[in-house]
Amino acid sequence: MLKTLFFGTSAFAVPSLDVAADRTELHGVVTQADRPAGRGLRLQSSPVKRAAVARALPVYEPASLRAFARDMASLDFDAFVVASYGKILPPEVLGVPALGSLNVHPSLLPRYRGATPIQAALLAGDAETGVTIMLMDDGMDTGDIVVQERLQITDDDDFATLHDRLAGLGAHLLGRAIERGEREGHFPHRPQSGEASVTRPISKADLALDWCWPLARIVHHVRAYAPAPAARALLGETTVKVLEVGGLGREAASPGTPLGIRDESLAVACADGVVAVRMLIAPNHGRESGAAFARRTGLA
């Protein structure tokens, strides 16, 4: 078995952690430190830390990755495995393992490098995306490809469903990459090719939905951020989180005009048609249908 160390933080990384724990000689898990979360701002461990603790794996939360690399350098690691860690690994870290560091990235690199590739694919209305297992280098997701596989995006996918399917595919491909490394004594790889694009972290401004957009753009926007952090839009006098929308054909009305209840959705005019707002969250309320919101607020 390869002697490894795992770097990860978010829920996307947990299936890959399971593969690393089951298929390698895993000596510990590196994750980001506990952070305040929720209304009470209580410290909360990362999903990866909780999974590691459940497996009784050593957990490291280094303040300095360079100092951590010096501590790990003498332990003769074969490979590091990285998935959604959330920090850039400096050259001092990448130089520690003999065979290199494998990264699980949820896009068909070089398309959608960076922090938000899943949201970017949904925003663009792409028909497919995928996962790339790459050998990390000093660049931002620029390393050579070890394994890559495509995944179709369905009409029902939102961020949550696509995230989970890509996380599962990433874990599967990681297992294949580990098997190759064990069998061949290195990770066979090839350079990235094609047009590169880079994504960035999501800001609050990115969530805003404009009813003056075309219907297709509104649908893509809502899917990209559902169920969290969720697209934000004004309905009447209330800014709501929009969780699920569809199309209701065409009707002459100013964009943003509520058009009543249709099929338990709130119909809202947009630039080129009518949006069916199916599910939303209003301030101080839980998840509810567009129709329930319309009845409660007098928009019906």
C-alpha positions in Angstrom: 0.0 0.0 0.0 1.0 3.6 -0.6 1.9 5.6 2.5 -0.3 8.7 2.4 -1.5 11.8 4.1 -4.9 13.3 3.3 -5.7 17.0 2.9 -9.4 18.0 2.8 -12.1 20.1 4.5 -15.5 20.2 2.9 -18.2 17.5 2.4 -17.0 16.9 -1.2 -13.8 15.4 0.2 -15.4 12.8 2.5 -15.9 10.0 -0.1 -12.3 10.5 -1.2 -11.1 10.3 2.4 -12.9 7.0 2.7 -11.1 5.7 -0.3 -7.7 6.9 1.0 -8.4 5.3 4.3 -9.5 2.0 2.8 -7.0 1.7 -0.1 -3.7 3.3 1.3 -1.6 3.3 4.5 -3.2 6.6 5.7 -1.2 8.3 8.4 -3.4 11.2 9.1 -5.8 13.9 7.9 -5.0 17.6 7.5 -8.0 19.9 7.6 -8.8 23.5 8.3 -9.3 24.6 11.9 -12.8 24.6 13.5 -14.8 27.8 12.7 -17.7 29.6 14.2 -21.0 28.7 12.4 -24.7 29.1 12.9 -26.7 31.7 14.8 -24.8 31.0 18.0 -21.4 31.1 16.2 -20.3 28.0 18.0 -17.1 26.4 16.8 -17.8 23.7 14.3 -15.5 21.0 12.9 -15.2 20.4 9.2 -17.0 17.5 7.6 -13.6 15.9 6.9 -12.5 16.3 10.5 -15.7 14.6 11.7 -15.2 11.8 9.3 -11.6 11.4 10.4 -12.5 11.3 14.1 -15.1 8.7 13.4 -12.4 6.5 11.9 -10.0 7.3 14.8 -7.5 8.9 12.4 -4.9 11.4 13.5 -6.1 15.0 12.7 -3.8 17.9 12.0 -4.9 21.6 11.7 -1.6 23.3 11.1 -1.4 27.1 11.3 1.7 27.0 9.1 1.8 24.5 6.2 5.5 25.2 5.6 6.4 24.3 9.2 4.1 21.3 9.0 5.9 20.2 5.9 9.2 20.3 7.7 7.8 18.1 10.4 6.5 15.6 7.9 9.5 15.5 5.6 11.2 12.6 7.4 8.3 10.3 7.3 8.8 9.0 3.7 5.3 9.5 2.3 4.6 8.0 -1.1 1.8 10.4 -1.9 -0.5 13.1 -0.5 -4.2 13.1 -1.5 -5.9 16.4 -1.7 -9.7 17.1 -2.1 -11.4 20.4 -1.4 -8.9 21.4 1.2 -9.4 25.2 0.7 -5.8 26.3 1.0 -3.0 26.5 -1.5 -0.3 24.0 -0.8 3.1 25.6 -1.0 6.1 24.0 -2.8 7.5 22.9 0.5 4.5 20.7 1.0 4.2 19.4 -2.5 7.9 18.4 -2.4 7.4 16.0 0.5 5.8 12.8 -1.0 8.0 10.7 -3.3 5.4 10.2 -6.0 3.6 13.5 -5.8 0.3 14.9 -4.6 -3.0 13.8 -6.2 -5.8 16.3 -6.3 -9.5 15.5 -6.8 -11.0 18.4 -8.8 -14.7 18.5 -9.9 -14.3 19.7 -13.5 -12.9 18.6 -16.9 -9.6 20.5 -16.5 -8.4 22.9 -17.8 -12.0 24.1 -17.8 -13.1 25.6 -14.5 -10.0 25.8 -12.5 -10.3 27.4 -9.1 -12.7 27.5 -6.3 -16.2 27.0 -7.7 -16.2 24.7 -10.7 -19.6 23.0 -9.9 -21.4 26.3 -9.7 -19.7 27.5 -12.9 -20.9 24.5 -14.9 -24.5 25.0 -13.8 -24.4 28.8 -14.4 -23.1 28.1 -17.9 -25.9 25.6 -18.6 -23.3 23.0 -19.5 -24.6 19.6 -20.6 -21.7 17.8 -18.9 -18.9 18.2 -16.5 -16.7 15.6 -14.8 -13.8 15.0 -12.4 -10.1 15.2 -12.9 -7.5 13.5 -10.7 -4.3 15.5 -11.3 -0.7 15.6 -10.1 -0.4 19.0 -8.3 2.2 21.6 -9.3 2.8 25.2 -8.2 -0.1 26.5 -10.4 -3.8 26.8 -9.7 -5.1 23.5 -10.9 -2.6 23.3 -13.7 -1.0 19.9 -13.0 -0.9 17.0 -15.3 -4.0 14.7 -15.6 -3.8 11.2 -14.1 -7.4 10.2 -14.6 -10.4 12.1 -16.0 -14.0 11.1 -16.6 -17.1 12.9 -17.9 -20.5 13.2 -16.1 -23.7 14.2 -17.7 -25.6 17.1 -16.0 -29.3 16.3 -15.9 -32.2 18.8 -16.1 -33.0 18.0 -12.4 -29.5 18.7 -11.1 -28.8 21.6 -8.8 -25.6 22.3 -6.8 -26.4 19.8 -4.1 -27.2 16.8 -6.4 -24.4 17.5 -8.8 -21.9 18.0 -5.9 -22.8 14.6 -4.5 -22.5 12.8 -7.8 -19.2 14.4 -8.5 -17.9 13.6 -5.0 -18.8 9.9 -5.6 -17.2 9.9 -9.0 -14.1 11.6 -7.6 -13.7 8.9 -5.0 -14.0 6.2 -7.6 -11.4 7.8 -9.9 -9.1 8.4 -6.9 -9.2 4.6 -6.3 -8.2 4.0 -9.9 -5.3 6.5 -9.6 -4.1 4.8 -6.4 -4.2 1.4 -8.0 -2.1 2.7 -10.9 0.5 4.2 -8.5 0.8 1.0 -6.6 1.1 -1.1 -9.8 3.5 1.0 -11.7 5.5 2.8 -9.0 4.4 6.2 -10.3 1.3 8.0 -11.5 1.2 8.0 -15.3 0.0 11.4 -16.4 -0.5 13.7 -19.4 -0.5 17.5 -19.7 -3.8 19.4 -19.7 -5.0 20.5 -23.1 -7.8 22.8 -24.4 -9.0 26.2 -23.4 -8.5 27.1 -19.8 -10.9 29.0 -17.6 -10.7 30.0 -13.9 -13.5 30.3 -11.3 -13.5 32.4 -8.1 -15.1 32.2 -4.7 -18.7 33.2 -4.5 -19.6 36.6 -3.1 -23.0 37.8 -1.8 -23.4 39.9 -4.9 -23.1 36.8 -7.1 -26.3 35.4 -5.6 -28.6 38.2 -6.7 -31.2 37.2 -9.3 -32.6 39.8 -11.8 -36.1 39.2 -13.2 -34.9 41.2 -16.3 -32.8 38.2 -17.2 -34.0 35.6 -19.8 -35.7 32.5 -18.4 -32.8 30.1 -19.1 -30.4 32.3 -17.2 -32.7 32.5 -14.2 -33.1 28.7 -14.2 -29.3 28.2 -14.4 -28.7 30.8 -11.7 -31.1 29.2 -9.2 -29.8 25.7 -9.9 -26.1 26.8 -9.3 -26.8 28.0 -5.8 -29.5 25.6 -4.6 -30.1 24.7 -1.8 -27.3 26.9 -0.3 -26.3 29.6 -0.2 -29.3 30.1 -2.6 -30.1 32.7 -5.2 -31.7 35.9 -3.8 -34.6 37.8 -5.5 -37.2 40.4 -4.7 -40.8 39.2 -4.7 -43.2 42.0 -4.0 -41.5 43.8 -1.1 -39.6 40.8 0.2 -36.2 39.5 -0.6 -36.3 35.7 -0.6 -34.0 32.8 -1.2 -35.1 31.1 -4.4 -34.6 27.3 -4.4 -36.5 25.9 -7.4 -37.9 27.4 -10.5 -39.2 26.4 -13.9 -40.8 27.9 -17.1 -44.4 28.7 -17.8 -44.3 29.9 -21.4 -44.7 33.6 -22.4 -46.9 36.4 -21.3 -46.7 40.2 -21.8 -45.8 41.8 -18.5 -43.0 43.8 -16.9 -40.1 41.7 -15.5 -40.6 41.0 -11.8 -44.4 41.3 -11.9 -46.1 38.6 -9.9 -48.8 36.9 -12.1 -50.6 34.8 -9.5 -50.5 31.1 -8.5 -50.1 28.4 -11.2 -49.7 24.7 -10.3 -48.7 25.5 -6.7 -46.0 27.9 -8.0 -45.8 31.7 -8.0 -45.7 32.9 -11.6 -43.3 35.9 -12.1 -42.6 37.7 -15.4 -39.1 37.8 -16.7 -37.4 39.1 -19.9 -38.7 36.5 -22.3 -41.3 34.5 -20.5 -42.8 33.5 -17.1 -40.9 31.9 -14.3 -42.6 29.4 -12.0 -41.1 30.0 -8.5 -41.7 26.5 -7.0 -39.8 26.6 -3.7 -38.3 29.5 -1.7 -37.3 30.6 1.8 -38.6 33.9 3.1 -37.1 35.8 6.1 -38.1 34.2 9.4 -39.8 31.3 7.6 -38.8 27.8 6.5 -38.9 26.3 3.1 -42.3 26.8 1.4 -43.9 26.6 -2.0 -44.2 29.7 -4.1 -48.0 29.3 -3.9 -47.9 29.3 -0.1 -45.7 32.4 0.0 -48.0 34.2 -2.5 -51.1 33.4 -0.3 -49.4 34.4 2.9 -48.1 37.7 1.5 -51.1 38.7 -0.7 -49.3 38.2 -4.0 -51.8 35.6 -5.1 
